Amino acid sequence: MIIRGIPALLLALSPFWVSTSIFAEENVQGDPVSEIENRLENKQTEMNSMAKEFDSEADRLQELQNEKNKLKRSEEELNAKRNRTKSALDKQYNRLLHDPDIDLVSFQKAYQDAWSEVKGNQSALLENQQAITESEMRLSQVKQKQARLTSELSYMKEQKIEARVKRLAAELRESDVLETSYKTTCSSTMTLGECTSQGHYLTKQKAVKTFKAKLMDRLTESNIAKQNSKGVQLNVHVQESQIINSGFEGNNSYFTTMQSQLQARPEASAACKLLNVSTRYCLKGTQEKQVKKSDKNWVNVTVRSDQYDDSVVINGINYGSTPVEVVLPRGQHQVTVSKNGFETYNRVIRVTNNDTVWVKLRPSG
């Protein structure tokens, strides 16, 4: 018995596949993951540049501090030299009372030269201290920029994971039309109807298996998805099917050629499992449908105080002196503001929106 049918399923579904193909092509052209990767690369380059600037300024500060130590040692030596020349001059003045012809010029010049050296060293110390203060300020500014860049980089990495999950989830929902052939051997105890049903069922099974393999091969991150595919439920469904050709052959064999439309309906966390990332990236959409913009999970926070030259530490990271502007994820954060001579402000704050934290430091003691 031979059954032949018109392969109309593919033709009937062709408009659908044209639009899907165009949609897929548009997605490739504007892949958000690639865009974020480019931004991450630029941000990393900026961080590397900032790290070089930090190292250069830190070396400059160390040189200035070494110079300060050298000037301090010179100060002690020059003060001792000045005191010696003063004592020598005083001694000659005392002798002058008894011998008016004593020449004081050389002793006066030695004392004047010693004083000039002391003043020159003092001037150099003042300039050095000013340079150290300016270098410390620049270093503090670089630290703030580094902390801001670190927060931005973390935020962008979160964005990248979310974009990867969304891309994979969309790819898993794609449909396909397959033509599948399969030959089965029927038991001698089976009726013709039972053998036919078995042949159709096993052909659909092969179609599902083939669809899964093709689906995994087409994924943008196919390699990593295959490595983590064990236990992931793709739930492939045969939406439509049509027998193109079927019939019995010798030795109780039954062959079937079937055209089917298949689609995966993966479990909610499938994309996360395949990418080996936290399932929260997959479940967030179902739990927070009202929140459409992922950047709402991050807020701008400004920390200000009533003092200058203080120090702000947030979650263990030193951001330098106020005012400090940072990007933080929503939730609780440890904020510490300190300055010598004042009581340290140390609080756990909870931020849900863009906000400013005002700190009033009280004198200690």
SULHU-V44342 format. One record per residue. RES is the residue in one letter. BURIAL is # if it has 16 or more other ideal C-beta (glycine too) atoms within 10 Angstrom, else .. Layout:
BEGIN
RES_BURIAL ; RES_BURIAL
END
This chain:
BEGIN
M_. ; I_. ; I_. ; R_. ; G_. ; I_. ; P_# ; A_. ; L_# ; L_. ; L_. ; A_. ; L_# ; S_. ; P_. ; F_. ; W_. ; V_. ; S_. ; T_. ; S_. ; I_. ; F_. ; A_. ; E_. ; E_. ; N_. ; V_. ; Q_. ; G_. ; D_. ; P_. ; V_# ; S_. ; E_. ; I_# ; E_. ; N_. ; R_. ; L_# ; E_. ; N_. ; K_# ; Q_. ; T_. ; E_. ; M_# ; N_. ; S_. ; M_# ; A_. ; K_. ; E_# ; F_# ; D_. ; S_. ; E_# ; A_. ; D_. ; R_# ; L_# ; Q_. ; E_. ; L_# ; Q_. ; N_. ; E_# ; K_# ; N_. ; K_. ; L_# ; K_. ; R_. ; S_# ; E_# ; E_. ; E_. ; L_# ; N_. ; A_. ; K_# ; R_# ; N_. ; R_. ; T_# ; K_. ; S_. ; A_. ; L_# ; D_. ; K_. ; Q_# ; Y_. ; N_. ; R_. ; L_. ; L_. ; H_. ; D_. ; P_. ; D_. ; I_. ; D_. ; L_. ; V_. ; S_. ; F_# ; Q_. ; K_. ; A_# ; Y_# ; Q_. ; D_. ; A_# ; W_. ; S_. ; E_# ; V_# ; K_. ; G_. ; N_# ; Q_. ; S_. ; A_# ; L_# ; L_. ; E_. ; N_# ; Q_. ; Q_. ; A_# ; I_# ; T_. ; E_. ; S_# ; E_# ; M_. ; R_# ; L_# ; S_# ; Q_. ; V_# ; K_# ; Q_# ; K_# ; Q_# ; A_# ; R_# ; L_# ; T_# ; S_# ; E_# ; L_# ; S_. ; Y_# ; M_# ; K_. ; E_# ; Q_# ; K_# ; I_# ; E_# ; A_# ; R_# ; V_# ; K_# ; R_# ; L_# ; A_# ; A_. ; E_# ; L_# ; R_. ; E_# ; S_# ; D_# ; V_# ; L_# ; E_# ; T_# ; S_. ; Y_# ; K_. ; T_# ; T_. ; C_# ; S_. ; S_. ; T_. ; M_. ; T_. ; L_. ; G_. ; E_. ; C_# ; T_# ; S_. ; Q_# ; G_# ; H_# ; Y_. ; L_# ; T_# ; K_# ; Q_. ; K_# ; A_# ; V_# ; K_. ; T_# ; F_# ; K_. ; A_. ; K_. ; L_# ; M_# ; D_. ; R_. ; L_# ; T_# ; E_# ; S_. ; N_. ; I_. ; A_# ; K_. ; Q_. ; N_. ; S_. ; K_. ; G_. ; V_# ; Q_. ; L_# ; N_. ; V_# ; H_. ; V_# ; Q_. ; E_. ; S_# ; Q_# ; I_# ; I_# ; N_# ; S_# ; G_. ; F_# ; E_. ; G_. ; N_. ; N_. ; S_. ; Y_# ; F_# ; T_# ; T_# ; M_# ; Q_# ; S_# ; Q_# ; L_# ; Q_# ; A_# ; R_. ; P_# ; E_. ; A_. ; S_# ; A_# ; A_# ; C_# ; K_# ; L_# ; L_# ; N_. ; V_# ; S_. ; T_. ; R_. ; Y_# ; C_# ; L_. ; K_# ; G_# ; T_. ; Q_. ; E_. ; K_. ; Q_. ; V_. ; K_. ; K_. ; S_# ; D_. ; K_. ; N_# ; W_# ; V_# ; N_. ; V_# ; T_. ; V_# ; R_# ; S_# ; D_. ; Q_# ; Y_. ; D_. ; D_# ; S_# ; V_# ; V_# ; I_# ; N_. ; G_. ; I_. ; N_# ; Y_# ; G_# ; S_# ; T_# ; P_. ; V_# ; E_. ; V_# ; V_# ; L_# ; P_. ; R_. ; G_. ; Q_. ; H_# ; Q_. ; V_# ; T_# ; V_# ; S_# ; K_# ; N_. ; G_. ; F_# ; E_. ; T_. ; Y_# ; N_. ; R_. ; V_. ; I_. ; R_. ; V_# ; T_. ; N_. ; N_. ; D_. ; T_. ; V_# ; W_. ; V_# ; K_. ; L_# ; R_. ; P_. ; S_. ; G_.
END
